Amino acid sequence: MGTEAMLGLTGKDFVILAADGQAAYSIIRLKNDADKIWKVGKMLFACSGPPADAGNFMEFIEKNVILNELRTGIPMSTKAAASFTRNELAHALRKGPFQTDLLVAGVDNDGPSLYFMDYLASSEKVNKAAHGYGAMFTLGLMDRYWKPNMEEAEAIDIIKKCIKELETRFIVELPNFKCKIVNKDGVKEVKL
């Protein structure tokens, strides 16, 4: 568990992800404007961990999801992409593990879906999720305010409450957050 904070919520017809912009090595902050949310096809992957592991693993996943679509002519569903990603984490765990935690988000014909994955290759479909030490401060807020069929404005408000809680209680300063929403029309970035 790192000092990062990644948050995710499902809504009526969308999924929202937010991640801090900190890239760190040990106790050294390397940068404050890292984008930890990757657009892969029509999905979003939030990935945290050591910057090299996160970058290399996400490039590998992105290229393979695109390759699969080129081979089959069919875009991967969010469930299939999450299963593929979990399987790759499980294989890597036995060879040279990636220290990456992920949130996989997408909207398919059966609605929005959010998958919680950790570096030990566990995976679960959830309605709300958080990774890193930030999860200790934000999951309670998500439990309290999340509801089925939320509108985008409500979800953005919950994300803002979570970030405010991190600013108030967390000893590590996480100055910048990126926030992105995926829906049936694609991906958009939200200014917080």
Buried (B, 14 or more C-beta within 10 A) or exposed (E): EBBBBBBBBBBBBBBBBBBBBBBBEEEEEEEBEBBBBBBBBBBBBBBBBBBEBBBEBBEBBBEBBBEBEEEEEEBBBBBBBBBBBBEBBBEBEEEEBBBBBBBBBBBBEEBBBBBBBBBEBEBEBBBBBBBBBBBBBBBEBBEEBBEEEBEBEBBBEBBBBBBEBBEEEBEBEBEBBBBBBBBEEEBEEBEE
